[in-house]
Amino acid sequence: MISQENIDELPYTDYKKLTFSAQKTADLLGLHVQTVHAVEEDLDIAITRVERGSASHRIYSLDDIFKIAWMRREKGKSKGFSRPVTLATYISKGGTSKTTSAVNLAIQFNLAGLRTLIIDNDPQGDASTMLGYDPDYRAEDLVEKGLPAERAVEGHFGHLLELPGMQSMKLDQVIKKPFGEYGPHLIPAEAALEDIDTFLRLADGSDFRYALFLEQARSGAIPDCDLSPYDIVIIDNAPTGTMLARNAMVAADMLICPIRMDKFSFRALARLDEKLRAFARAFKRLPEIAAIPSMLIKGRPRVYACLDEITRVFPGKMTSPVYMSEDYNKSLELSIPLSLWSPAKKQTQATLREVAGEILERIRTSVDGGLK
């Protein structure tokens, strides 16, 4: 098995080969080690053991961890929603941690027992790349390079929408499962996704295509694209006002808006407020906002002044802040989401869990309105 310290020796990240100790597994799941062991026995989950000296130690794969989270859900230890929920990352500024937030939130939601689907809605394919897929090469090109063909992106969300002039594909031809069956799933992106913008402009009801499609797919009404197993769909957008992003906003119950504490990000969030007011007038609906203060640097008065101002303008919309940490840069260099990077400080990962928990609570009280 490959450790998280030398995973960068690979040309891609194979999450199936990451392993975790019993204590780290318990930390990821928010449980005590004894509880994790009890769950294994209760659910009859076979965990790999390794011998170290005279002692035998459990070694958990990501599939083991996500399976434990899901089986606890099946046993009623965690709750889903009374209906599926759609989230979309959006703010008209780059470099605010939108994709990082989308991926880490999806992981946290799955660790809480919720089945999550990420839709990469950015032609650059950053979420796809972060999860170990290559949007720039075809499968045969990767094979020639000695890499697995499964690392290629051969379809995107547009191929599922049945838009005029675009090839139709089935979900099982497009979907990726970087963490195994029980982890977050991904509908990847690549440069050709940009073509959807043109097709959407020519289609009837162009602003509502994502919303209508997701509503049908999550009800099981589209046999070749059944999204009914998912509790949450997260659409990760580019920081541009394209038809792709517009559709994602119309489809969303909640917008996830990571924002750095600088005047440029504040202006972007202020513009979003104006955009949402126009949005409400045009579409007679308004998604909730979860503004995540990201990459805060402690001890800077200007940062706290900006945070206070955003709190004043968007009361009740802010989550707990995410402070700047070298853990982010190190985990990104190794292509391992921070939520799953073992050397990360407990406090850094605890903050991610806290933000995810706050968003789930808002979904339950403001968007969903009730538990199953």
BALUM-255399 format. One record per residue (C-alpha): residue in three letters; z, x, y. Coordinates in pm, whole numbers, plus 50000, padded with zeros to 5 digits. Example, Ala and Ser with C-alpha at 12.3 -4.5 7.8 and 13.67 -1.06 7.14 Angstrom:
// residues 2
<rec "ALA", <50780, 51230, 49550>>;
<rec "SER", <50714, 51367, 49894>>;
// end
This chain:
// residues 372
<rec "MET", <50000, 50000, 50000>>;
<rec "ILE", <49930, 50112, 50356>>;
<rec "SER", <50219, 50146, 50597>>;
<rec "GLN", <50208, 50018, 50953>>;
<rec "GLU", <50237, 50376, 51079>>;
<rec "ASN", <49909, 50500, 50927>>;
<rec "ILE", <49706, 50180, 50932>>;
<rec "ASP", <49493, 50337, 51208>>;
<rec "GLU", <49335, 50558, 50942>>;
<rec "LEU", <49127, 50256, 50845>>;
<rec "PRO", <48819, 50152, 51047>>;
<rec "TYR", <48958, 49797, 51052>>;
<rec "THR", <49296, 49635, 50998>>;
<rec "ASP", <49343, 49487, 50653>>;
<rec "TYR", <49645, 49268, 50702>>;
<rec "LYS", <49661, 49195, 50330>>;
<rec "LYS", <49785, 49551, 50277>>;
<rec "LEU", <50074, 49540, 50523>>;
<rec "THR", <50418, 49521, 50367>>;
<rec "PHE", <50760, 49428, 50501>>;
<rec "SER", <51119, 49488, 50398>>;
<rec "ALA", <51354, 49202, 50314>>;
<rec "GLN", <51534, 49243, 50648>>;
<rec "LYS", <51208, 49244, 50847>>;
<rec "THR", <51089, 48939, 50656>>;
<rec "ALA", <51411, 48760, 50742>>;
<rec "ASP", <51369, 48857, 51108>>;
<rec "LEU", <51012, 48723, 51116>>;
<rec "LEU", <51120, 48392, 50965>>;
<rec "GLY", <51435, 48364, 51174>>;
<rec "LEU", <51654, 48353, 50861>>;
<rec "HIS", <51928, 48558, 50697>>;
<rec "VAL", <51823, 48788, 50414>>;
<rec "GLN", <52038, 48587, 50170>>;
<rec "THR", <51854, 48271, 50275>>;
<rec "VAL", <51516, 48436, 50213>>;
<rec "HIS", <51627, 48538, 49862>>;
<rec "ALA", <51754, 48184, 49795>>;
<rec "VAL", <51421, 48039, 49911>>;
<rec "GLU", <51230, 48271, 49676>>;
<rec "GLU", <51435, 48152, 49380>>;
<rec "ASP", <51422, 47788, 49481>>;
<rec "LEU", <51043, 47794, 49530>>;
<rec "ASP", <50980, 48032, 49239>>;
<rec "ILE", <50789, 48283, 49452>>;
<rec "ALA", <50733, 48618, 49279>>;
<rec "ILE", <50797, 48910, 49515>>;
<rec "THR", <50685, 49266, 49442>>;
<rec "ARG", <50965, 49518, 49382>>;
<rec "VAL", <50957, 49895, 49423>>;
<rec "GLU", <51199, 50151, 49289>>;
<rec "ARG", <51363, 50382, 49541>>;
<rec "GLY", <51608, 50616, 49380>>;
<rec "SER", <51829, 50410, 49156>>;
<rec "ALA", <51776, 50085, 49348>>;
<rec "SER", <51507, 49818, 49335>>;
<rec "HIS", <51383, 49679, 49668>>;
<rec "ARG", <51175, 49373, 49749>>;
<rec "ILE", <50848, 49434, 49934>>;
<rec "TYR", <50685, 49134, 50102>>;
<rec "SER", <50320, 49084, 50190>>;
<rec "LEU", <50209, 48867, 50479>>;
<rec "ASP", <50087, 48613, 50225>>;
<rec "ASP", <50441, 48604, 50079>>;
<rec "ILE", <50596, 48556, 50424>>;
<rec "PHE", <50362, 48283, 50542>>;
<rec "LYS", <50389, 48113, 50202>>;
<rec "ILE", <50768, 48103, 50233>>;
<rec "ALA", <50733, 47949, 50581>>;
<rec "TRP", <50491, 47685, 50452>>;
<rec "MET", <50692, 47602, 50142>>;
<rec "ARG", <51003, 47555, 50357>>;
<rec "ARG", <50798, 47306, 50555>>;
<rec "GLU", <50703, 47128, 50234>>;
<rec "LYS", <51071, 47109, 50143>>;
<rec "GLY", <51152, 46949, 50478>>;
<rec "LYS", <51325, 47255, 50627>>;
<rec "SER", <51090, 47247, 50929>>;
<rec "LYS", <50897, 46970, 51097>>;
<rec "GLY", <50541, 46911, 51208>>;
<rec "PHE", <50409, 46663, 51462>>;
<rec "SER", <50313, 46297, 51438>>;
<rec "ARG", <49959, 46399, 51534>>;
<rec "PRO", <49759, 46723, 51560>>;
<rec "VAL", <49782, 46911, 51889>>;
<rec "THR", <49522, 47118, 52074>>;
<rec "LEU", <49618, 47409, 52299>>;
<rec "ALA", <49377, 47615, 52511>>;
<rec "THR", <49432, 47942, 52691>>;
<rec "TYR", <49297, 47933, 53043>>;
<rec "ILE", <49328, 48107, 53377>>;
<rec "SER", <49040, 48234, 53589>>;
<rec "LYS", <49145, 48598, 53581>>;
<rec "GLY", <49101, 48866, 53320>>;
<rec "GLY", <49372, 49096, 53188>>;
<rec "THR", <49656, 48843, 53182>>;
<rec "SER", <49713, 48857, 52802>>;
<rec "LYS", <49535, 48532, 52713>>;
<rec "THR", <49401, 48653, 52379>>;
<rec "THR", <49719, 48845, 52296>>;
<rec "SER", <49919, 48530, 52370>>;
<rec "ALA", <49687, 48307, 52163>>;
<rec "VAL", <49708, 48531, 51855>>;
<rec "ASN", <50083, 48592, 51875>>;
<rec "LEU", <50159, 48225, 51938>>;
<rec "ALA", <49948, 48128, 51636>>;
<rec "ILE", <50147, 48372, 51422>>;
<rec "GLN", <50478, 48241, 51554>>;
<rec "PHE", <50372, 47880, 51492>>;
<rec "ASN", <50281, 47959, 51132>>;
<rec "LEU", <50609, 48142, 51079>>;
<rec "ALA", <50774, 47818, 51194>>;
<rec "GLY", <50589, 47631, 50917>>;
<rec "LEU", <50301, 47491, 51124>>;
<rec "ARG", <49943, 47532, 51002>>;
<rec "THR", <49748, 47684, 51291>>;
<rec "LEU", <49378, 47736, 51358>>;
<rec "ILE", <49251, 47974, 51627>>;
<rec "ILE", <48908, 47897, 51772>>;
<rec "ASP", <48764, 48202, 51947>>;
<rec "ASN", <48575, 48041, 52236>>;
<rec "ASP", <48487, 48366, 52411>>;
<rec "PRO", <48144, 48523, 52338>>;
<rec "GLN", <48307, 48867, 52364>>;
<rec "GLY", <48501, 48782, 52048>>;
<rec "ASP", <48824, 48956, 52147>>;
<rec "ALA", <49044, 48733, 51929>>;
<rec "SER", <48807, 48793, 51637>>;
<rec "THR", <48823, 49168, 51690>>;
<rec "MET", <49201, 49161, 51723>>;
<rec "LEU", <49219, 48990, 51385>>;
<rec "GLY", <49002, 49250, 51213>>;
<rec "TYR", <48646, 49113, 51235>>;
<rec "ASP", <48340, 49275, 51388>>;
<rec "PRO", <48130, 49044, 51607>>;
<rec "ASP", <47868, 49313, 51673>>;
<rec "TYR", <47735, 49385, 51322>>;
<rec "ARG", <47578, 49175, 51047>>;
<rec "ALA", <47724, 49180, 50698>>;
<rec "GLU", <47448, 49406, 50565>>;
<rec "ASP", <47505, 49651, 50851>>;
<rec "LEU", <47874, 49678, 50764>>;
<rec "VAL", <47795, 49731, 50395>>;
<rec "GLU", <47565, 50018, 50491>>;
<rec "LYS", <47858, 50171, 50679>>;
<rec "GLY", <48077, 50135, 50371>>;
<rec "LEU", <48276, 49843, 50515>>;
<rec "PRO", <48338, 49503, 50353>>;
<rec "ALA", <48079, 49238, 50435>>;
<rec "GLU", <48359, 48988, 50491>>;
<rec "ARG", <48444, 49170, 50815>>;
<rec "ALA", <48123, 49041, 50974>>;
<rec "VAL", <48107, 48730, 51192>>;
<rec "GLU", <47826, 48513, 51060>>;
<rec "GLY", <47904, 48187, 51233>>;
<rec "HIS", <48095, 48048, 51529>>;
<rec "PHE", <48228, 47718, 51660>>;
<rec "GLY", <47888, 47616, 51793>>;
<rec "HIS", <47747, 47612, 51440>>;
<rec "LEU", <47996, 47339, 51347>>;
<rec "LEU", <47925, 47110, 51644>>;
<rec "GLU", <47577, 46996, 51534>>;
<rec "LEU", <47431, 47052, 51878>>;
<rec "PRO", <47055, 47001, 51921>>;
<rec "GLY", <46864, 47324, 51875>>;
<rec "MET", <47153, 47507, 51704>>;
<rec "GLN", <47181, 47579, 51332>>;
<rec "SER", <47448, 47372, 51156>>;
<rec "MET", <47695, 47540, 50920>>;
<rec "LYS", <47986, 47426, 50706>>;
<rec "LEU", <48345, 47523, 50782>>;
<rec "ASP", <48377, 47737, 50469>>;
<rec "GLN", <48077, 47943, 50586>>;
<rec "VAL", <48240, 48021, 50919>>;
<rec "ILE", <48619, 48031, 50880>>;
<rec "LYS", <48818, 48351, 50833>>;
<rec "LYS", <49167, 48389, 50686>>;
<rec "PRO", <49293, 48730, 50802>>;
<rec "PHE", <49652, 48675, 50680>>;
<rec "GLY", <49569, 48486, 50361>>;
<rec "GLU", <49563, 48114, 50290>>;
<rec "TYR", <49905, 48039, 50442>>;
<rec "GLY", <49867, 48234, 50767>>;
<rec "PRO", <49676, 48134, 51081>>;
<rec "HIS", <49306, 48076, 51022>>;
<rec "LEU", <49025, 48174, 51257>>;
<rec "ILE", <48689, 48036, 51364>>;
<rec "PRO", <48545, 48361, 51503>>;
<rec "ALA", <48305, 48427, 51789>>;
<rec "GLU", <48021, 48662, 51869>>;
<rec "ALA", <47768, 48706, 52150>>;
<rec "ALA", <47544, 48418, 52038>>;
<rec "LEU", <47828, 48177, 52118>>;
<rec "GLU", <47707, 48206, 52477>>;
<rec "ASP", <47404, 47996, 52380>>;
<rec "ILE", <47632, 47692, 52340>>;
<rec "ASP", <47668, 47677, 52715>>;
<rec "THR", <47300, 47589, 52749>>;
<rec "PHE", <47304, 47344, 52458>>;
<rec "LEU", <47615, 47170, 52593>>;
<rec "ARG", <47451, 47117, 52931>>;
<rec "LEU", <47160, 46941, 52758>>;
<rec "ALA", <47377, 46729, 52526>>;
<rec "ASP", <47498, 46375, 52594>>;
<rec "GLY", <47866, 46363, 52696>>;
<rec "SER", <47858, 46739, 52737>>;
<rec "ASP", <48214, 46765, 52877>>;
<rec "PHE", <48363, 46582, 52579>>;
<rec "ARG", <48185, 46743, 52284>>;
<rec "TYR", <48480, 46962, 52182>>;
<rec "ALA", <48730, 46678, 52225>>;
<rec "LEU", <48527, 46426, 52026>>;
<rec "PHE", <48444, 46676, 51755>>;
<rec "LEU", <48805, 46789, 51711>>;
<rec "GLU", <48928, 46430, 51701>>;
<rec "GLN", <48685, 46348, 51421>>;
<rec "ALA", <48731, 46675, 51233>>;
<rec "ARG", <49111, 46652, 51237>>;
<rec "SER", <49096, 46296, 51105>>;
<rec "GLY", <48888, 46418, 50809>>;
<rec "ALA", <48582, 46222, 50925>>;
<rec "ILE", <48352, 46527, 50906>>;
<rec "PRO", <48326, 46624, 50535>>;
<rec "ASP", <48178, 46968, 50604>>;
<rec "CYS", <48442, 47048, 50865>>;
<rec "ASP", <48775, 46899, 50763>>;
<rec "LEU", <49042, 47020, 51007>>;
<rec "SER", <49303, 46766, 50897>>;
<rec "PRO", <49533, 47031, 50737>>;
<rec "TYR", <49606, 47191, 51077>>;
<rec "ASP", <49902, 47099, 51297>>;
<rec "ILE", <49784, 47305, 51594>>;
<rec "VAL", <49444, 47422, 51714>>;
<rec "ILE", <49447, 47703, 51972>>;
<rec "ILE", <49123, 47757, 52166>>;
<rec "ASP", <49105, 48103, 52323>>;
<rec "ASN", <48878, 48106, 52629>>;
<rec "ALA", <48707, 48361, 52848>>;
<rec "PRO", <48832, 48382, 53210>>;
<rec "THR", <48520, 48204, 53338>>;
<rec "GLY", <48429, 47849, 53431>>;
<rec "THR", <48166, 47796, 53163>>;
<rec "MET", <48092, 47473, 52977>>;
<rec "LEU", <48273, 47625, 52679>>;
<rec "ALA", <48594, 47663, 52879>>;
<rec "ARG", <48545, 47324, 53046>>;
<rec "ASN", <48514, 47156, 52705>>;
<rec "ALA", <48825, 47334, 52581>>;
<rec "MET", <49020, 47207, 52883>>;
<rec "VAL", <48906, 46849, 52822>>;
<rec "ALA", <49007, 46877, 52455>>;
<rec "ALA", <49347, 47033, 52524>>;
<rec "ASP", <49685, 46863, 52521>>;
<rec "MET", <49830, 47175, 52682>>;
<rec "LEU", <49692, 47476, 52867>>;
<rec "ILE", <49853, 47812, 52790>>;
<rec "CYS", <49833, 48017, 53111>>;
<rec "PRO", <49962, 48374, 53083>>;
<rec "ILE", <50005, 48513, 53433>>;
<rec "ARG", <50103, 48854, 53563>>;
<rec "MET", <50337, 48868, 53857>>;
<rec "ASP", <50086, 48981, 54119>>;
<rec "LYS", <49912, 48803, 54405>>;
<rec "PHE", <49578, 48790, 54224>>;
<rec "SER", <49720, 48610, 53921>>;
<rec "PHE", <49919, 48380, 54147>>;
<rec "ARG", <49599, 48287, 54331>>;
<rec "ALA", <49432, 48219, 53996>>;
<rec "LEU", <49715, 47987, 53895>>;
<rec "ALA", <49701, 47816, 54236>>;
<rec "ARG", <49326, 47763, 54190>>;
<rec "LEU", <49398, 47621, 53847>>;
<rec "ASP", <49633, 47367, 54006>>;
<rec "GLU", <49354, 47257, 54241>>;
<rec "LYS", <49109, 47249, 53951>>;
<rec "LEU", <49341, 47031, 53743>>;
<rec "ARG", <49378, 46781, 54026>>;
<rec "ALA", <48999, 46744, 54038>>;
<rec "PHE", <48999, 46739, 53659>>;
<rec "ALA", <49242, 46445, 53655>>;
<rec "ARG", <49027, 46251, 53899>>;
<rec "ALA", <48711, 46314, 53693>>;
<rec "PHE", <48847, 46261, 53342>>;
<rec "LYS", <49152, 46038, 53395>>;
<rec "ARG", <49370, 46275, 53196>>;
<rec "LEU", <49566, 46590, 53262>>;
<rec "PRO", <49681, 46850, 53009>>;
<rec "GLU", <50031, 46992, 53025>>;
<rec "ILE", <50069, 47348, 53153>>;
<rec "ALA", <50274, 47625, 52994>>;
<rec "ALA", <50262, 47920, 53235>>;
<rec "ILE", <50382, 48238, 53065>>;
<rec "PRO", <50498, 48514, 53303>>;
<rec "SER", <50355, 48816, 53122>>;
<rec "MET", <50404, 49191, 53143>>;
<rec "LEU", <50690, 49169, 53395>>;
<rec "ILE", <50831, 49499, 53517>>;
<rec "LYS", <51205, 49482, 53564>>;
<rec "GLY", <51367, 49583, 53891>>;
<rec "ARG", <51074, 49516, 54124>>;
<rec "PRO", <51166, 49274, 54405>>;
<rec "ARG", <50803, 49171, 54459>>;
<rec "VAL", <50779, 49064, 54095>>;
<rec "TYR", <51084, 48842, 54123>>;
<rec "ALA", <50964, 48697, 54454>>;
<rec "CYS", <50634, 48604, 54290>>;
<rec "LEU", <50819, 48454, 53994>>;
<rec "ASP", <51032, 48243, 54228>>;
<rec "GLU", <50726, 48120, 54415>>;
<rec "ILE", <50542, 48020, 54097>>;
<rec "THR", <50852, 47839, 53974>>;
<rec "ARG", <50860, 47648, 54304>>;
<rec "VAL", <50491, 47553, 54289>>;
<rec "PHE", <50494, 47470, 53917>>;
<rec "PRO", <50843, 47333, 53849>>;
<rec "GLY", <50920, 47291, 53482>>;
<rec "LYS", <50595, 47462, 53375>>;
<rec "MET", <50718, 47819, 53329>>;
<rec "THR", <50829, 47963, 52998>>;
<rec "SER", <51071, 48250, 52956>>;
<rec "PRO", <50919, 48574, 53089>>;
<rec "VAL", <50761, 48842, 52871>>;
<rec "TYR", <50863, 49186, 52999>>;
<rec "MET", <50648, 49498, 52994>>;
<rec "SER", <50705, 49705, 52682>>;
<rec "GLU", <50535, 50003, 52522>>;
<rec "ASP", <50541, 49797, 52203>>;
<rec "TYR", <50242, 49599, 52332>>;
<rec "ASN", <50027, 49906, 52389>>;
<rec "LYS", <50126, 50070, 52061>>;
<rec "SER", <50062, 49758, 51853>>;
<rec "LEU", <49726, 49703, 52024>>;
<rec "GLU", <49625, 50063, 51952>>;
<rec "LEU", <49698, 49999, 51583>>;
<rec "SER", <49525, 49657, 51592>>;
<rec "ILE", <49838, 49482, 51465>>;
<rec "PRO", <49962, 49176, 51658>>;
<rec "LEU", <50298, 49252, 51812>>;
<rec "SER", <50459, 48964, 51623>>;
<rec "LEU", <50388, 49152, 51298>>;
<rec "TRP", <50435, 49514, 51403>>;
<rec "SER", <50739, 49639, 51216>>;
<rec "PRO", <50842, 49924, 51452>>;
<rec "ALA", <50861, 49686, 51751>>;
<rec "LYS", <51199, 49639, 51914>>;
<rec "LYS", <51385, 49328, 51802>>;
<rec "GLN", <51416, 49208, 52160>>;
<rec "THR", <51041, 49233, 52220>>;
<rec "GLN", <50960, 49016, 51920>>;
<rec "ALA", <51254, 48785, 51992>>;
<rec "THR", <51097, 48709, 52331>>;
<rec "LEU", <50772, 48603, 52160>>;
<rec "ARG", <50968, 48372, 51930>>;
<rec "GLU", <51154, 48229, 52229>>;
<rec "VAL", <50833, 48153, 52420>>;
<rec "ALA", <50673, 47997, 52112>>;
<rec "GLY", <50985, 47787, 52055>>;
<rec "GLU", <50980, 47662, 52414>>;
<rec "ILE", <50615, 47562, 52384>>;
<rec "LEU", <50681, 47379, 52056>>;
<rec "GLU", <50968, 47192, 52219>>;
<rec "ARG", <50742, 47088, 52506>>;
<rec "ILE", <50482, 46965, 52261>>;
<rec "ARG", <50742, 46756, 52086>>;
<rec "THR", <50889, 46603, 52400>>;
<rec "SER", <50602, 46591, 52649>>;
<rec "VAL", <50278, 46592, 52451>>;
<rec "ASP", <50353, 46464, 52103>>;
<rec "GLY", <50641, 46230, 52174>>;
<rec "GLY", <50801, 46243, 51832>>;
<rec "LEU", <50854, 46420, 51501>>;
<rec "LYS", <50725, 46325, 51162>>;
// end
